[in-house]
Amino acid sequence: MAAVTGCNGKVLVGASTVAIINSWSFNPTVNIDKFGHSGSGCWKDAVAGTKDGSGSFDAKLDTADEFYDVFEVGDAVTLKLYITATLFYTVQALIEGYTIEVDIDDGNATTVSVDFQAKGNSTTAAWVKP
């Protein structure tokens, strides 16, 4: 087994690469309906329902990076979340919000944290080789 590092991870918003990405996360989920019925032998049965997902990414603010001009809160975007140089998730998403953190005390680089919610029928991301 070969472990995978995050060294080649990156995020694209549409066709624009986020220049100084620090990390990203994606959490695909499914609604599970659990219920008892006359044939379940006093055990709960379950069925998978609708799929969903959410995530976030963190980057250092780079005013030369065009990605800051490609979306606003509430916008529908296509995200490509790269795990390696060739494996990535494609997620149709809505930008839920973002936080900008300015550290005056220590003078650290300004950080932008973006939250998104998956939308539409392509919310189940899959490993894709470009």
N, C-alpha and C positions, 0 to 999 in steps of 0.2 A: 504494500500500500504506500502510495506517495501522498504526503500531506500537501495541501495547497496553501500558499501564502497570499496575502493581500497586496503584495508589491505591485502587481499589474492591474489592480482594481481601478476602475474609473467610472464616471457617470456622464452620459450624454443626455441633454435636454433637446429633443428633436435632433438636429444635425450638429448642435453646438456642444463641444466638450467643456465640462466644468474644469477649469485650469488647475486649481490647487485643491483637489479633493482629499480629504483626510480619512473619511469612512462613509459607508452607506449600509443600510439595513433594509430588508424586505421581509414581510411576514405574511405569506399567503395563508388564508384560513378557509374553512368551510363550516356552514351551519349544520350541526348535528341534531336531528330530532330524535330524542329517546322516548320510548313509550312502552308500556305493558299492554298485552292483549291476551285474548282467550287461549291462544296457542303458544304462548311464550314460556310456559312452564314456570311462572312466577319470576322470570328474569326479564329485564328490560331489553327490548329490541332497539335497533337504531337504523336510521337512514341518513345518508348525506344529502344536504340540500344545496342551497346556493353558495357559490364561492365568492370570496372577497379577498382583500389584502390591503396592507398599509405599510408605510416605511418612512425613511428619512435619509438625508445625507448631510454631511458637514463639510464645509470648505473654508479656506481662508479667503478673505475678501481681496480680490484683484480687480481694480477698476479698469484694467485693460481687457478683462475677460468679458466677451460679448454675452455670455449666458445670463448675466444680470439684466439684460435688456430683452430676453426672450420669453419671460413669463411674469405673471403677477398672481397674487392670491386669487383663487377661484378659477384660474385658467386650466383648460384641458391640454395636456401635453403627452408626448410619447417619451418615456424614459428608457434608456438602455443602461442596465446596471451590470458592468463587467466584473466578473469574478477573476478571470484570467485574461490574457490577451485574446483568447479565442472563444471563451465561454461566457455567455451573458444572458440575463433576463430582459425581455422586452415587456414593458408595463404601460398600458394606457392608464393615465392617472389624472387626478385633479390636485392642484397645489392647494393644500389645506391652510398653510401658513408658513411663516419663517420667523426666525429670531436672529437678530444681529447683536453680537456681544463685543463691546469695546472695552478693553482693559486699560484704564488710565493708570492705575497704580503700578503695574509691572511693565506696561508697554508691550504686552504680547500682541501678536498679529490678530487683527479683527477676524472673528469667526462668524460665518453665516450657517445656520442650521435650518434646513427645509424639510417640512413634513408633507407627505402626500397620501392620498387614498386612491386605491385602484378603482377603475370604473369600466363599465362595458363588458362585452363578452370575451375580452382577451385578458381578464384579470388573472387567470392562471398562467403564470410565467413558466416557461420551459427552458431547459438547457438548449441552446442553439449554437451551432458552429457556423460562423459567417462564411 
